[in-house]
Amino acid sequence: MLRDSESEHTVARKELLLGLSASVYDHLNELYNGNSLRGRRLRYGLIVFDIATISVFLVSSVAREEWWMKPLDLLFAVLIGADLIARLVVEPDKRGYLLSLATVADVVVIVSLIFSAVIDNLGFLRVARSLRMLRS
């Protein structure tokens, strides 16, 4: 069902560009940009997630040799990547979003989390991980 302000052309363009149905786009848009209770809960949850992420990054500086750090790093890489993709989907200015400091910081964080599973000396990138709070 189309909103009054949307045309069939707009919906078709969204589906073509994103490969998503309009309802998935609308749902993500409501969650990330809307004023619904679910949207507010998601955004508060993302703030809590960012705080948890930074806490894990702080713990990882002393517990990096623990067996559970590599799977935890990969889990956080997947979750941060999913958030990054969802934000990209609903962002009207995709180029501006991709070039923003917060997005570049997220990409650096994701890369450092993935590579930390195979390369040991990426401690200097842990500082960049704190930039996740810019998103919140």
Backbone bond lengths (Angstrom), bond angles and torsions (degrees), N, CA, C in turn:
res aa  C-N    CA-C-N  psi(-1)  N-CA   C-N-CA  omega(-1)  CA-C   N-CA-C  phi
1 M - - - 1.440 - - 1.528 108.83 -
2 L 1.322 117.17 132.39 1.450 121.99 -176.24 1.519 111.71 -92.84
3 R 1.319 114.83 142.30 1.449 119.38 171.20 1.520 108.18 -74.69
4 D 1.333 115.40 159.68 1.459 119.54 -178.18 1.521 112.43 -57.49
5 S 1.334 117.04 -35.15 1.455 119.94 -174.27 1.532 112.52 -83.12
6 E 1.331 117.76 -8.35 1.451 120.16 -178.77 1.520 110.59 -101.60
7 S 1.296 113.63 140.98 1.454 118.62 175.55 1.526 108.50 -104.24
8 E 1.297 115.42 166.30 1.464 119.29 176.94 1.528 110.05 -62.16
9 H 1.335 115.79 -34.18 1.461 120.30 178.57 1.529 110.97 -62.88
10 T 1.324 117.77 -42.62 1.461 122.03 179.49 1.515 110.40 -62.46
11 V 1.315 117.15 -44.65 1.461 121.81 179.42 1.522 109.98 -63.32
12 A 1.326 117.01 -44.99 1.466 120.66 179.54 1.529 110.51 -62.49
13 R 1.321 117.34 -38.70 1.464 121.50 179.46 1.521 110.45 -65.27
14 K 1.345 117.66 -42.96 1.465 121.35 177.33 1.520 110.38 -59.16
15 E 1.327 116.19 -45.93 1.459 120.11 -178.57 1.525 110.85 -64.98
16 L 1.326 117.36 -38.79 1.452 121.15 -179.90 1.527 110.79 -67.94
17 L 1.316 117.34 -46.68 1.459 121.29 -177.02 1.524 112.33 -71.11
18 L 1.297 117.75 -38.19 1.448 121.10 -172.38 1.510 113.90 -100.67
19 G 1.305 117.08 -19.40 1.445 119.26 -174.84 1.517 111.85 69.84
20 L 1.310 117.19 17.72 1.456 123.17 -179.01 1.514 109.48 -115.75
21 S 1.294 115.33 154.48 1.458 117.74 172.89 1.528 107.81 -73.37
22 A 1.307 115.75 156.59 1.461 120.49 -180.00 1.516 110.81 -61.19
23 S 1.331 117.61 -32.84 1.462 119.33 -178.71 1.532 111.28 -67.92
24 V 1.342 118.24 -35.74 1.470 120.72 176.67 1.516 109.28 -66.61
25 Y 1.327 116.53 -44.86 1.463 120.64 177.64 1.525 110.29 -59.01
26 D 1.329 117.08 -48.21 1.463 120.63 -178.94 1.521 111.45 -61.74
27 H 1.329 116.54 -39.09 1.466 120.53 179.29 1.535 110.32 -64.37
28 L 1.330 117.43 -47.51 1.467 120.77 178.11 1.528 110.96 -63.19
29 N 1.316 116.33 -40.80 1.453 120.14 179.75 1.530 110.98 -62.56
30 E 1.314 116.60 -41.94 1.466 120.20 178.31 1.523 110.60 -64.65
31 L 1.318 116.93 -40.35 1.464 119.68 -179.53 1.528 112.09 -66.91
32 Y 1.314 117.00 -43.60 1.462 120.33 -175.24 1.527 113.90 -87.02
33 N 1.325 117.75 -27.52 1.464 119.81 -174.12 1.519 114.38 -123.51
34 G 1.324 117.67 -12.25 1.455 120.73 -174.19 1.520 113.81 -82.22
35 N 1.311 114.69 173.38 1.464 121.72 -179.89 1.522 112.63 -105.34
36 S 1.328 117.12 13.65 1.457 119.48 -179.49 1.527 109.95 -71.62
37 L 1.308 115.44 163.69 1.461 120.92 177.96 1.527 110.32 -61.06
38 R 1.326 117.05 -41.54 1.470 120.55 178.56 1.526 111.30 -62.96
39 G 1.320 116.98 -40.55 1.460 120.64 178.63 1.514 111.80 -63.97
40 R 1.330 116.10 -44.37 1.472 119.80 178.05 1.521 110.69 -64.00
41 R 1.329 116.82 -40.89 1.466 119.91 178.14 1.530 111.01 -61.94
42 L 1.323 117.09 -42.26 1.456 120.02 178.32 1.521 110.25 -60.95
43 R 1.315 117.01 -47.03 1.460 119.64 -177.63 1.528 112.04 -65.42
44 Y 1.331 118.06 -38.12 1.466 120.22 173.97 1.525 109.97 -65.97
45 G 1.317 116.68 -38.50 1.461 120.53 176.79 1.518 111.97 -62.69
46 L 1.337 116.88 -36.43 1.460 120.41 178.03 1.529 111.47 -67.90
47 I 1.323 116.84 -34.09 1.469 119.55 175.09 1.525 109.89 -64.89
48 V 1.327 116.55 -44.61 1.466 120.66 177.15 1.526 109.81 -61.64
49 F 1.331 117.06 -41.90 1.463 121.16 177.91 1.528 110.89 -60.92
50 D 1.340 117.28 -42.55 1.467 120.26 178.78 1.524 111.16 -63.05
51 I 1.324 117.37 -40.39 1.467 120.66 177.56 1.528 110.03 -65.22
52 A 1.332 116.49 -42.36 1.470 120.40 177.54 1.527 110.45 -63.37
53 T 1.327 116.57 -39.80 1.463 120.87 179.21 1.523 110.46 -61.31
54 I 1.314 116.60 -47.04 1.460 119.91 179.88 1.529 110.50 -64.93
55 S 1.325 117.13 -37.81 1.467 120.07 176.78 1.523 110.98 -61.34
56 V 1.319 116.53 -43.92 1.464 120.12 178.41 1.526 110.01 -64.50
57 F 1.324 117.82 -38.14 1.453 120.39 178.57 1.530 110.57 -63.36
58 L 1.322 116.82 -38.61 1.463 120.09 177.74 1.526 110.62 -66.77
59 V 1.327 116.90 -43.76 1.465 121.21 178.43 1.524 110.36 -64.41
60 S 1.311 116.47 -36.32 1.458 119.74 -176.72 1.520 112.30 -65.54
61 S 1.316 117.75 -22.01 1.465 119.24 179.27 1.526 111.47 -69.03
62 V 1.328 117.43 -25.60 1.465 119.71 177.80 1.531 112.16 -105.52
63 A 1.310 117.65 -18.07 1.467 120.78 -176.33 1.524 112.02 -115.18
64 R 1.316 117.74 25.17 1.466 119.74 -173.80 1.523 113.46 -65.87
65 E 1.327 117.80 -18.61 1.458 120.82 179.46 1.525 112.95 -87.50
66 E 1.329 117.68 -5.51 1.457 120.81 -179.85 1.526 110.19 -70.30
67 W 1.322 116.22 147.28 1.460 122.02 -176.36 1.528 112.24 -63.14
68 W 1.320 118.13 -29.10 1.462 121.79 -174.13 1.521 113.42 -85.10
69 M 1.329 117.66 -6.69 1.476 119.33 -177.92 1.533 112.50 -70.32
70 K 1.307 117.70 -40.20 1.476 119.11 -178.42 1.526 112.03 -65.67
71 P 1.352 119.01 -47.03 1.469 117.66 175.79 1.528 112.24 -63.07
72 L 1.328 117.09 -35.61 1.461 119.85 178.70 1.525 110.91 -66.32
73 D 1.328 116.96 -41.73 1.467 120.37 176.09 1.525 111.02 -59.71
74 L 1.319 117.03 -43.86 1.468 120.26 -179.98 1.527 111.11 -66.35
75 L 1.326 117.21 -38.25 1.471 120.73 176.68 1.524 110.58 -61.28
76 F 1.330 116.41 -46.38 1.463 119.31 178.57 1.523 111.28 -64.81
77 A 1.323 118.20 -35.19 1.468 120.71 177.20 1.525 110.36 -61.66
78 V 1.328 116.67 -42.67 1.473 120.86 179.71 1.527 110.27 -66.06
79 L 1.331 117.46 -45.01 1.468 120.50 -177.91 1.525 111.91 -66.46
80 I 1.322 116.77 -43.15 1.470 119.86 178.82 1.540 109.39 -66.98
81 G 1.326 116.83 -38.05 1.467 120.50 177.08 1.517 112.10 -63.24
82 A 1.329 116.72 -41.17 1.470 120.43 178.39 1.526 110.51 -63.57
83 D 1.328 116.66 -41.62 1.462 120.70 177.53 1.529 110.46 -63.80
84 L 1.320 116.80 -42.94 1.462 121.38 179.06 1.526 110.89 -60.25
85 I 1.327 117.12 -44.14 1.471 121.11 -179.89 1.525 110.71 -66.93
86 A 1.327 117.33 -42.35 1.471 119.87 179.30 1.524 110.82 -61.99
87 R 1.326 116.34 -41.50 1.474 119.64 177.97 1.523 111.11 -64.91
88 L 1.328 116.34 -38.67 1.461 120.17 178.80 1.523 110.86 -64.49
89 V 1.316 116.56 -39.36 1.468 120.62 -179.39 1.523 110.95 -59.81
90 V 1.329 118.04 -42.72 1.464 120.61 -174.16 1.525 113.27 -91.17
91 E 1.307 117.54 -6.91 1.461 120.69 -178.30 1.525 110.45 -77.24
92 P 1.336 117.73 123.44 1.466 119.17 179.04 1.537 112.82 -69.04
93 D 1.336 117.04 -36.10 1.466 121.58 179.96 1.530 108.33 -101.30
94 K 1.315 115.91 80.04 1.462 120.79 -173.98 1.530 112.38 -63.44
95 R 1.302 116.98 -39.71 1.468 120.00 179.68 1.525 110.86 -63.97
96 G 1.320 116.37 -46.47 1.460 120.27 177.97 1.513 112.10 -61.91
97 Y 1.321 115.99 -38.78 1.460 120.78 178.20 1.532 110.84 -63.80
98 L 1.324 116.52 -45.38 1.462 120.19 -178.93 1.524 112.71 -65.48
99 L 1.327 116.83 -27.66 1.461 120.74 -179.30 1.523 113.72 -93.35
100 S 1.335 117.76 -1.32 1.465 120.16 -178.71 1.524 111.14 -72.05
101 L 1.327 116.07 152.59 1.457 122.03 -179.08 1.530 111.45 -58.81
102 A 1.325 117.12 -41.92 1.463 120.35 -178.48 1.528 111.40 -64.32
103 T 1.321 117.54 -39.08 1.462 120.60 179.24 1.524 110.92 -69.49
104 V 1.317 116.54 -43.51 1.465 119.98 177.37 1.532 109.41 -60.97
105 A 1.329 117.10 -40.92 1.470 121.02 177.47 1.526 110.30 -62.01
106 D 1.332 117.39 -42.07 1.463 120.38 177.88 1.529 111.26 -61.55
107 V 1.322 116.87 -42.52 1.465 120.37 179.54 1.530 109.94 -63.96
108 V 1.328 117.02 -42.09 1.467 120.68 177.43 1.526 109.99 -61.66
109 V 1.319 116.91 -42.11 1.463 121.26 178.45 1.528 110.41 -62.31
110 I 1.324 117.06 -47.78 1.468 121.07 -178.72 1.525 110.07 -60.50
111 V 1.318 117.17 -46.38 1.466 121.07 -179.99 1.528 110.25 -62.54
112 S 1.337 116.58 -43.48 1.465 118.82 -179.38 1.519 111.71 -66.38
113 L 1.324 117.18 -34.84 1.468 120.19 177.45 1.521 111.49 -67.24
114 I 1.317 116.50 -41.95 1.465 119.98 179.75 1.524 110.55 -68.41
115 F 1.333 116.54 -46.18 1.464 119.18 -178.27 1.516 113.19 -71.41
116 S 1.329 117.22 -23.69 1.464 118.65 178.97 1.521 111.31 -64.99
117 A 1.324 117.22 -19.28 1.462 120.65 176.89 1.527 111.64 -72.69
118 V 1.341 116.87 -23.33 1.469 119.63 -177.96 1.524 113.75 -119.61
119 I 1.328 117.42 -24.44 1.468 121.80 179.71 1.520 107.58 -116.45
120 D 1.306 115.98 129.77 1.454 119.72 -172.16 1.523 114.21 -84.08
121 N 1.309 119.86 -29.42 1.457 121.15 -168.80 1.527 112.27 -100.40
122 L 1.329 117.32 63.10 1.461 121.08 176.81 1.526 110.84 -116.79
123 G 1.306 116.75 27.31 1.456 120.90 -177.47 1.521 113.14 -59.01
124 F 1.327 116.88 -33.70 1.463 119.77 -179.43 1.529 112.16 -63.13
125 L 1.338 117.34 -24.39 1.462 120.07 179.62 1.530 112.03 -79.87
126 R 1.327 117.92 -11.20 1.454 120.49 178.48 1.530 110.55 -63.86
127 V 1.326 117.22 -29.00 1.459 120.69 177.23 1.524 109.84 -63.79
128 A 1.319 117.19 -41.07 1.465 121.35 179.65 1.528 111.25 -63.26
129 R 1.319 116.54 -27.00 1.460 119.57 -179.21 1.521 111.79 -64.57
130 S 1.322 117.02 -28.61 1.468 119.03 179.12 1.528 111.54 -67.79
131 L 1.308 118.09 -16.01 1.463 121.53 177.95 1.533 111.62 -67.60
132 R 1.339 117.20 -9.97 1.469 120.54 176.03 1.537 110.62 -55.49
133 M 1.315 116.50 -30.61 1.470 119.40 -178.29 1.527 110.95 -66.34
134 L 1.317 118.42 -20.78 1.466 120.05 175.14 1.517 110.85 -59.39
135 R 1.323 116.02 -32.50 1.456 121.79 -178.00 1.527 110.54 -65.42
136 S 1.313 116.24 -35.52 1.457 121.21 -176.69 1.492 109.23 -80.24
